[in-house]
Amino acid sequence: MPARKDVDGSASVPAFYGAELRWKREAAGRTLQETAHGSFFGPSYLSEIEHARRRVPLELARHVDRVLETDGFFERRCEDVRKARRGAHAAYFAPIAEAETRSGD
């Protein structure tokens, strides 16, 4: 099994969000599979959020808040992450820029 890679939450807003999501999920004793269950997203998508490689869709943030009982934390922070990931790109271009960063993975 490969060594666990911790995300530096101070690196960016998405990194903070991902690190917090992972911390809350692990504190609740849940796996990626258990946390994603019942949503339209898979565990690998959730993992990419935890590693700050994907934006968080609002519906997934709401799902995670329900599953982890986080009192709306992830939904409230969802817009912060969206703004931070957008950076210098227009809103309509953000998904393309995000996909480009993953193309070398």
N, C-alpha and C positions, 0 to 999 in steps of 0.2 A: 504494500500500500504506500503511495507517495506521501511525503511529508505534507502536513497541513500548511497552507499559505495564508497567513493572516493579512488582512487588508489594513493599511495605515489610514485610519479614519480622519487624520488631519490633512491628508493629501488634497481632498476636494469635498464638495458637498455630496456628490454621489458616493464617494468612498466612505464618508461618515454614515450616510444612510445605509449603505450595504453592511458596514461593520455593526451598526446598531441592529439591523435586521437579523444578522447572524447571531449576535449576542442574545437578543430576545428569544430567538428560536431555540437556541441551545439551552438557555436558562429554563425554558418551558419543557425541555426534554423531548423536543420534536425533531424529526429528520426532515430533510428537504421534501421527501415524498409525502410525509404526513402533513406538512405545512401546505404544500401545493394541492393536496387532495381536495376535490370539490370545487376547484377553480378551473378555468379554461387554460391554465398555464401548467407546464411541466416542471419537475424538479430542476432540470438543467437551466431553464429560464430563470428560476428563482436563484440558482447558484450564480448566474451571470450578474444578477442584480447585486448579490452579496459581494461580488468582486468588482463592482462599479463598471461593468461592461455594457449594461443595458439600462434604459430608462424604466421607471416604474409606472405601469399603467394604473390609472386611478382605480379601476375595478379590482386589480390585484392588491393594491394597498388596502382597500376596504376589506377584502377577503382575509389578508394577513392580520389586520386589526381584530377581526372576529375570532379567527383561529387562535391567535396568541393573546387575546384579551388585553390589547394595548391601548384601549380607551381612545382610539382615533389618531394615535401618534403618527402612524405611517400615512394615513390619508392627509393629515395636516401638513406633513413635510413633503408630500408628493409634488406640489407646485414648486417648492424651493429647488428640488432636484431637477425638475423639468427646466427651470430657468437656468440653472447652472450648467446643465448638459448642452443647452442650446448654444451658449457661448456667442460667437460672432456670426453664427449662421441664422438665416431666416427660419421661422418655425416650420415651414413646409419642407425644409432641407434637413432638419435634425435627424430623421430616421436614416437618411442616406449617409450622412456623416458618421452616425453611430455604426452602421453596417460596415463602412469602410475601415473603421478601427478594428473590427473583428476579422477582416478578410485575411489577415496574416496568421490567425490562430490555427 
